[in-house]
Amino acid sequence: MLFQLFFSFFKVGSFTFGGGYAMLPVIQREVVEHRGWVDEKEFLEVLGVSQSGPGAVAINTAIYLGYKIHGIPGSIAATLGVVTPSFLIILAIATLLQFVVYHPVGQGFFAGIRPAVVGLLISVTINMFKKLEGIHSWFLFFLSALSLIFFSTHPAFIILFSALYGGIFLSKNIVKVRGE
């Protein structure tokens, strides 16, 4: 199981460029659709927890999922799996940086990756957008988007506000459903 965790997250880290958010659709495909370690709803909850802590979202997601699947050893395996490819690639690029950055093929490589990463981010956004349920979710979505776009609000404040809002307004609804 530890090797499967390491290898699954190694694949994610190897074939995803553009940072943690670009990795999310690949992680989702691997752990939800391919491996079946968590379901879609639980994956969205993992994202919420992973984004609310400090650090890179892909690494936080790997830590959380690894722990959920196989405890502390699973957390270590998933984390090492997701960061090892980046470490090796950055090490190689740092060694060859002066040749890659200024070479036309290197510039073309990075110019080609940029729009693909934007497409991946839009894909995650649309998939998560489709899963919004209830007036509270829509309210928080629009308030968050407007705060980011028009006021450049720091994401930490949006997450904190949303958590407080959920604790105040949504916990009552959850208790009612569970109590019935």
HULINSUL-V480265 format. One record per pair of residues at least 4 apart in sequence whose ideal C-beta (glycine too) atoms are under 7 Angstrom apart, sorted by sequence separation. I is the first residue (numbers start at 0). J is the second residue. If there is no record, write none. Layout:
<<I,J> <I,J>>
This chain:
<<0,4> <1,5> <2,6> <3,7> <4,8> <5,9> <6,10> <7,11> <8,12> <9,13> <10,14> <11,15> <17,21> <22,26> <23,27> <24,28> <25,29> <26,30> <27,31> <28,32> <29,33> <30,34> <37,41> <39,43> <40,44> <41,45> <42,46> <43,47> <44,48> <45,49> <46,50> <47,51> <54,58> <55,59> <56,60> <57,61> <58,62> <59,63> <60,64> <61,65> <62,66> <63,67> <64,68> <65,69> <66,70> <69,73> <71,75> <72,76> <73,77> <74,78> <75,79> <76,80> <77,81> <78,82> <79,83> <82,86> <83,87> <84,88> <85,89> <86,90> <87,91> <88,92> <89,93> <90,94> <91,95> <92,96> <95,99> <96,100> <97,101> <98,102> <102,106> <103,107> <104,108> <105,109> <106,110> <107,111> <108,112> <109,113> <111,115> <112,116> <113,117> <114,118> <115,119> <116,120> <117,121> <118,122> <119,123> <120,124> <121,125> <122,126> <123,127> <124,128> <125,129> <132,136> <134,138> <135,139> <136,140> <137,141> <138,142> <139,143> <140,144> <141,145> <142,146> <143,147> <144,148> <145,149> <146,150> <152,156> <154,158> <155,159> <156,160> <157,161> <158,162> <159,163> <160,164> <161,165> <162,166> <163,167> <164,168> <165,169> <166,170> <169,173> <170,174> <171,175> <172,176> <173,177> <174,178> <175,179> <16,21> <28,33> <29,34> <37,42> <54,59> <66,71> <68,73> <100,105> <131,136> <147,152> <152,157> <15,21> <30,36> <31,37> <50,56> <99,105> <131,137> <146,152> <15,22> <30,37> <31,38> <49,56> <52,59> <66,73> <92,99> <31,39> <37,45> <65,73> <66,74> <65,74> <131,140> <15,25> <49,59> <147,157> <11,22> <14,25> <31,42> <49,60> <65,76> <146,157> <30,42> <62,74> <65,77> <64,77> <65,78> <11,25> <46,60> <49,63> <143,157> <11,26> <27,42> <45,60> <48,63> <62,77> <61,77> <62,78> <61,78> <11,29> <45,63> <143,161> <10,29> <45,64> <58,78> <61,81> <7,29> <139,161> <23,46> <58,81> <57,81> <58,82> <139,164> <7,34> <37,64> <36,64> <26,57> <36,68> <135,168> <26,60> <30,64> <135,169> <22,57> <19,55> <20,56> <19,56> <19,57> <19,58> <8,61> <4,65> <4,68> <4,69> <1,69> <12,80> <0,69> <4,73> <8,77> <12,81> <11,81> <12,82> <1,72> <5,76> <9,80> <12,83> <13,84> <1,73> <4,76> <8,80> <12,84> <4,77> <7,80> <8,81> <12,85> <5,79> <6,80> <9,83> <1,76> <5,80> <9,84> <4,80> <43,127> <43,130> <17,112> <21,116> <24,119> <16,112> <21,119> <24,122> <17,116> <21,120> <24,123> <16,116> <20,120> <23,123> <17,119> <20,123> <51,158> <50,158> <51,162>>
